[in-house]
Every structure is written in C-alpha cells, then in structure tokens.
C-alpha cells in the first residue's frame, strides 16, 4: 500500500541544513519521475523540486540556490538537500511520483516528514 516513505526531518536553527530521504517500495523506481512537495497547515501543497528518470532537475524559485534534489536508483531513494534553511521552510515535506512538469500523479500520499526551522 505504502509507496514512498519520507524521513530526515527535524528541528534545526536558521542557517542549518537537513537532508531528507524518500524511500520507495515500488518495483520500477528507475522509470519514475519524482518530486518533493511541502505543505503548511491551512495552506495548499507546494511544489519544491522534481527529478526526472534521466536525472534532469527543476527547483522551485522559492528555494532555488538552497535546495538540491538527487536520486540513487540502486537504493530506490530520492534526496532533498536543504542548505541553508530559513524559518519559512518550516513545513511537512512529502515525496511522490510526478509528471515531467512536476505535478503529482494521483495516488496515495505518505505521512511526510516535519521540518521545523527555528531558533
């Protein structure tokens, strides 16, 4: 049932860094385009970054220059390196399969991982 499991979140000070991980349980992970999203209470889910099956990446303007997305197909894992973090990055972060434009493909969402940036 669960396709993706997010981890790596936590409480960090502004200017700190985190690396989020998204572990996939699907069989054909290497063929998937994958993306990270984030969502705050009462807000819509926001696109953060996506990586295509060929490794091509796109980063949202709001985090460009600070966040990097990568993948390790052998480990069936997508990563989101975040540095430096800002208080406005405080959100629950989710990963999911996506289209080439970064839109999530219909399906179940995981529990996400909480990122809190505060001093």
N, C-alpha and C positions, 0 to 999 in steps of 0.2 A: 504494500500500500504506500509506504513512505518512499519517495524517490530521491529526495535530497535532504541532507541534514546539515544545518549551519552550526558553526561553533567558532570560538575565538574571541567573542565579545567580552566586554568587561568595563570596569571603571578606570579611566585614565585622566590625567591632567591635560589641560590645553597645551598643545605643542608636542604631546606624546604620540606614540604610534601603536597600531594594532595590525595584526594580520588575521583576517577572517578566512575560514575554510568552509567549503561546501562539498561534502562527500556525497557522491552519487551511488545509488544502488542499481541503476539501470544497466542493461546489457550492452547497449550500443552508445555509450557515453561519448566516444570519439567522434560520432556523427552529429552530436548535438551542438547547437549554438547555445551559449549560456550567458546569463546576466545576473547582476546584483541589483536589488531594489531596496529602498528603505521607506519606513512609514512611522510617523509620529501619531500619537492619539488624536483622533478627530481630524486627521489630515489624509489626503489621498496618497496612495502608494506612488513613490517617485523613482524614476529610473536613475541608476547610478553609473553602471558600466556594463558593457557586454563584450564577449569574446566569441568569435566565430570558430567553426570547426577547423579552419585553416590558420587560426591564431591571430587573425586581424582583430584589433580592439577599437572601441569607441568609448570615450569617457564623457560624462555629463559636464557641461560648462561649470556648474557649481563646485565641482570637485577636481576639475582638470588641473594637472600640475601637482596634485597632492595624493591622488589615489591611482593605483595601478592594478589592473586585473590580469591574471595569468591562469594557466591551466597545466595540469600534469595528467595526461591521459592514462598513463600507466597506473596512477593512483586513483583515477576517476575522481579527481578533485579540482575545484576551481578556487582560486585565492583572490582576496582583495586586500592589498597592502594599503594602509591608510597612514599618511605621514606628511605634514603634521596635522593632527586633529584639532578641530575647533569645537566650541560648545554647540554650535548649530548642527554639528554632525551627530548629535545625540538622537538616536532613532533605533528601531528594531530593524535589523538588516536581514533580507531574505534573498535566496537564490532560486532560480528556476530556468527551465528551458525557454528559449526565446526565438523570435524571428530575426532575420537579418537586420531589421530596424531597431531591435531591442524590445519589442512588445512581448509580454509573456504569453506563452502558449497555454491554452486552457488546461487546467488540471488542478491537482491538489497543491496546497502550499504547506511548507513545513512550519515549525514553530518560530523560526528565525532566531537571531542571536542579538541580545541587547548590547548596544554601545552607548556608554554614558561618558561624556567629556565634561568634567567639572573639577574645579579646584577645591 
